[in-house]
Amino acid sequence: MTNELYIEAGKIANTHGIGGDAVVDSYCDAPEVLKALRSLYIKSGSEYKKLIIKKASLFKGRVLFHFEGYDSIEAAIPLKNRLLYAEREEFCLDEGEYFIVDLIGLSVYDVDSGECYGKVTDVLNYGASDIYEIEKPDKKKAYVPVVPEFVKKVDLESGIYLSVIEGLI
């Protein structure tokens, strides 16, 4: 598990109007999660600069933010394409929920034999459920749906434990 204080929460896709508003693509489970955050940050080098949110609203599946000090389109244009970060502690995760960044790099094992199948390299979602992308020792990829039938245990310290069927890995 990473000990990063900040988590990527979204990306500023564009400006909106002449008043300095920013249209943000959410990296959260839903745009409502991003909209509910109290503060956001942009990264410059190794430093994080806090953006104070004056206003937030949902906008065509995205979030429309107005940040303090960005009151014109000219002020907001340099924010375009910048990643936004949130403090990890601002999120309330339910049991069984994890930050994707914490899953990347975890080893994946067979729950019965202990065989290591590889490491998680990405978590994808195409609608039905998340999918773990696993890089096997031979560098080939395997894709495992994150469903109870296959994923038996996730431990951020020791790894992910699967019950596999023939052809899954």
Sequence and secondary structure as in RCSB ss.txt:
>XXXX:A:sequence
MTNELYIEAGKIANTHGIGGDAVVDSYCDAPEVLKALRSLYIKSGSEYKKLIIKKASLFKGRVLFHFEGYDSIEA
AIPLKNRLLYAEREEFCLDEGEYFIVDLIGLSVYDVDSGECYGKVTDVLNYGASDIYEIEKPDKKKAYVPVVPEF
VKKVDLESGIYLSVIEGLI
>XXXX:A:secstr
    SEEEEEEEEEEETTTTEEEEEE SSSHHHHHT SEEEEEETTEEEEEEEEEEEEETTEEEEEETT  SHHH
HGGGTT EEEEEGGG    TT   HHHHTT EEEETTT  EEEEEEEEEESSSSEEEEEE TTS EEEEE STTT
EEEEETTTEEEE   TT  
